[in-house]
């Protein structure tokens, strides 16, 4: 039984069985011996890192990745001690002591960071676990020149657990060039005597497109949450994990010629307007104003006017039984992630990751 207070305004239902199914589907694509690093950054793409992490732990996952040190701290505090957590963003110097003390795996793409980690590791008498990042064409983080990297590697107190890069995925040709450069740089490191137990290059899209490049591990994020590349040969197997809903608070007849909310555009006809208790600060993007649709009683209702911070309005003229207290589905049921992204020119991952903190997550298992 769901607590009525949790769904009194707006809420996100999270289907943990769908999450498990997506994880198992992704796992089926791994070659023997390859490990899955499950990416739970941005609060598990908006679905709740603690609960998602616990569910995936039950499935056997022991290696996770996040974007920031506070995210890593939160996840480590919620899971048993045998998990490892990689911080994909390079931590600030003021965060390095926390990383070493807690055993957070650190992404490093600069010689200065290695020197700082070595100093802290020796001071704490604890090793700093490092995943070296190579910049092969994304131009975001990482080393580009092995000749500059090699002298910096000879630091005390550091365990080089991983070596990785990230594909930009602009085109197949560009991905091939990145893979070749990654191989070249990795080969130079190995020729100098440096070997890494965990080499990884691919994310969810890469897992689908370039299965021969899996190395020792694959970082899987979007796939877990049902955001699977449309070109995936078994796209029908992915399952939607989230159902974003809001309560109808009022239904009123508004005469033709009136504007809705902050929008000055006049209504072309007398219109039954439903107010929903959700707005752009809750994660329903303002770019969906006038183009988005929701479902009420299984029928589509178009967004009217500009979406407000805390509320929005939709056209229920053709849904005569719509009434205050009804549930409007913003994402889920017949409203797909791809549709929302197309309507609002949005990033699919960002749609759920931006669902606000004041929206309760209700876990269905």
RALINZI-V100726 format. One record per residue. N is the residue number from 0. SS is DSSP state (@ for helix, = for strand, . for the rest). NEAR is the number of other C-alpha atoms within 12 Angstrom. Layout:
n: {N & N}
ss: {SS & SS}
near: {NEAR & NEAR}
This chain:
n: {0 & 1 & 2 & 3 & 4 & 5 & 6 & 7 & 8 & 9 & 10 & 11 & 12 & 13 & 14 & 15 & 16 & 17 & 18 & 19 & 20 & 21 & 22 & 23 & 24 & 25 & 26 & 27 & 28 & 29 & 30 & 31 & 32 & 33 & 34 & 35 & 36 & 37 & 38 & 39 & 40 & 41 & 42 & 43 & 44 & 45 & 46 & 47 & 48 & 49 & 50 & 51 & 52 & 53 & 54 & 55 & 56 & 57 & 58 & 59 & 60 & 61 & 62 & 63 & 64 & 65 & 66 & 67 & 68 & 69 & 70 & 71 & 72 & 73 & 74 & 75 & 76 & 77 & 78 & 79 & 80 & 81 & 82 & 83 & 84 & 85 & 86 & 87 & 88 & 89 & 90 & 91 & 92 & 93 & 94 & 95 & 96 & 97 & 98 & 99 & 100 & 101 & 102 & 103 & 104 & 105 & 106 & 107 & 108 & 109 & 110 & 111 & 112 & 113 & 114 & 115 & 116 & 117 & 118 & 119 & 120 & 121 & 122 & 123 & 124 & 125 & 126 & 127 & 128 & 129 & 130 & 131 & 132 & 133 & 134 & 135 & 136 & 137 & 138 & 139 & 140 & 141 & 142 & 143 & 144 & 145 & 146 & 147 & 148 & 149 & 150 & 151 & 152 & 153 & 154 & 155 & 156 & 157 & 158 & 159 & 160 & 161 & 162 & 163 & 164 & 165 & 166 & 167 & 168 & 169 & 170 & 171 & 172 & 173 & 174 & 175 & 176 & 177 & 178 & 179 & 180 & 181 & 182 & 183 & 184 & 185 & 186 & 187 & 188 & 189 & 190 & 191 & 192 & 193 & 194 & 195 & 196 & 197 & 198 & 199 & 200 & 201 & 202 & 203 & 204 & 205 & 206 & 207 & 208 & 209 & 210 & 211 & 212 & 213 & 214 & 215 & 216 & 217 & 218 & 219 & 220 & 221 & 222 & 223 & 224 & 225 & 226 & 227 & 228 & 229 & 230 & 231 & 232 & 233 & 234 & 235 & 236 & 237 & 238 & 239 & 240 & 241 & 242 & 243 & 244 & 245 & 246 & 247 & 248 & 249 & 250 & 251 & 252 & 253 & 254 & 255 & 256 & 257 & 258 & 259 & 260 & 261 & 262 & 263 & 264 & 265 & 266 & 267 & 268 & 269 & 270 & 271 & 272 & 273 & 274 & 275 & 276 & 277 & 278 & 279 & 280 & 281 & 282 & 283 & 284 & 285 & 286 & 287 & 288 & 289 & 290 & 291 & 292 & 293 & 294 & 295 & 296 & 297 & 298 & 299 & 300 & 301 & 302 & 303 & 304 & 305 & 306 & 307 & 308 & 309 & 310 & 311 & 312 & 313 & 314 & 315 & 316 & 317 & 318 & 319 & 320 & 321 & 322 & 323 & 324 & 325 & 326 & 327 & 328 & 329 & 330 & 331 & 332 & 333 & 334 & 335 & 336 & 337 & 338 & 339 & 340 & 341 & 342 & 343 & 344 & 345 & 346 & 347 & 348 & 349 & 350 & 351 & 352 & 353 & 354 & 355 & 356 & 357 & 358 & 359 & 360 & 361 & 362 & 363 & 364}
ss: {. & . & . & . & . & . & . & . & . & = & = & = & = & = & = & @ & @ & @ & @ & @ & @ & @ & @ & @ & @ & @ & @ & . & . & . & . & . & . & . & = & = & = & = & = & . & @ & @ & @ & @ & @ & . & . & . & @ & @ & @ & @ & @ & @ & @ & @ & @ & @ & . & . & . & . & = & = & = & = & . & . & @ & @ & @ & @ & @ & @ & @ & @ & @ & @ & . & . & . & . & . & = & = & = & = & . & . & . & . & . & @ & @ & @ & @ & @ & @ & @ & @ & @ & @ & . & . & = & = & = & = & . & . & @ & @ & @ & @ & @ & @ & @ & @ & @ & @ & @ & @ & @ & @ & . & . & . & = & = & = & = & = & = & = & . & . & . & . & . & . & . & . & = & . & . & @ & @ & @ & @ & @ & @ & @ & @ & . & . & . & . & = & = & = & = & = & = & = & . & . & . & . & . & . & . & @ & @ & @ & @ & @ & @ & @ & @ & @ & @ & @ & @ & @ & @ & @ & @ & @ & @ & @ & @ & . & . & . & . & . & . & = & = & = & . & . & . & @ & @ & @ & @ & @ & @ & . & @ & @ & @ & . & . & . & = & = & = & = & . & @ & @ & @ & @ & . & . & . & . & . & . & . & . & . & @ & @ & @ & . & . & . & . & = & = & = & = & = & = & = & = & = & = & = & = & = & . & . & . & . & . & . & . & . & . & . & . & . & . & . & . & . & = & = & = & = & = & = & . & . & . & @ & @ & @ & . & . & . & @ & @ & @ & . & . & . & . & = & = & = & = & . & . & = & = & = & = & = & = & . & . & . & . & . & . & . & = & = & = & = & . & . & . & . & . & . & . & . & . & . & . & = & = & = & = & = & = & . & . & = & . & @ & @ & @ & @ & @ & @ & @ & @ & . & . & . & @ & @ & @ & @ & @ & @ & . & . & . & . & . & . & = & = & = & = & = & .}
near: {9 & 14 & 12 & 14 & 14 & 21 & 28 & 24 & 30 & 42 & 40 & 41 & 35 & 37 & 30 & 33 & 27 & 30 & 40 & 33 & 26 & 35 & 42 & 27 & 30 & 41 & 32 & 20 & 32 & 31 & 20 & 15 & 16 & 28 & 29 & 44 & 44 & 47 & 43 & 44 & 41 & 35 & 33 & 43 & 39 & 40 & 47 & 40 & 38 & 31 & 28 & 43 & 45 & 28 & 33 & 36 & 29 & 19 & 22 & 22 & 30 & 27 & 36 & 42 & 43 & 40 & 31 & 31 & 36 & 27 & 33 & 41 & 32 & 26 & 40 & 34 & 21 & 22 & 27 & 19 & 16 & 16 & 30 & 34 & 46 & 48 & 44 & 39 & 28 & 33 & 34 & 22 & 22 & 15 & 25 & 36 & 30 & 27 & 38 & 37 & 24 & 31 & 32 & 46 & 44 & 48 & 41 & 42 & 35 & 33 & 27 & 21 & 35 & 39 & 27 & 29 & 46 & 31 & 24 & 29 & 30 & 20 & 17 & 21 & 17 & 24 & 31 & 39 & 38 & 44 & 40 & 49 & 45 & 38 & 30 & 34 & 27 & 25 & 17 & 19 & 24 & 32 & 36 & 28 & 24 & 31 & 17 & 18 & 30 & 25 & 18 & 25 & 33 & 18 & 26 & 23 & 25 & 34 & 31 & 31 & 30 & 32 & 41 & 45 & 46 & 35 & 39 & 25 & 27 & 16 & 14 & 16 & 13 & 17 & 27 & 24 & 20 & 31 & 34 & 20 & 27 & 36 & 25 & 19 & 33 & 38 & 18 & 20 & 26 & 17 & 15 & 17 & 13 & 24 & 22 & 25 & 23 & 32 & 33 & 38 & 47 & 38 & 36 & 41 & 33 & 40 & 38 & 33 & 25 & 25 & 27 & 22 & 32 & 34 & 33 & 27 & 38 & 42 & 44 & 43 & 42 & 41 & 45 & 45 & 46 & 43 & 39 & 36 & 28 & 20 & 14 & 24 & 14 & 17 & 19 & 16 & 24 & 28 & 33 & 36 & 42 & 41 & 41 & 44 & 39 & 42 & 37 & 36 & 26 & 24 & 26 & 23 & 22 & 26 & 17 & 16 & 15 & 21 & 22 & 35 & 27 & 20 & 20 & 13 & 17 & 19 & 23 & 15 & 17 & 20 & 29 & 29 & 38 & 44 & 42 & 44 & 36 & 41 & 34 & 25 & 22 & 35 & 37 & 47 & 38 & 31 & 25 & 33 & 32 & 28 & 27 & 38 & 35 & 46 & 36 & 38 & 22 & 22 & 25 & 26 & 35 & 35 & 38 & 40 & 31 & 30 & 35 & 29 & 22 & 26 & 35 & 46 & 46 & 48 & 41 & 38 & 26 & 21 & 25 & 19 & 17 & 32 & 25 & 23 & 24 & 29 & 33 & 47 & 37 & 48 & 38 & 31 & 24 & 24 & 30 & 29 & 36 & 27 & 23 & 33 & 26 & 19 & 27 & 25 & 20 & 24 & 22 & 30 & 32 & 28 & 40 & 46 & 31 & 30 & 37 & 31 & 20 & 20 & 36 & 29 & 35 & 29 & 27 & 22 & 16}
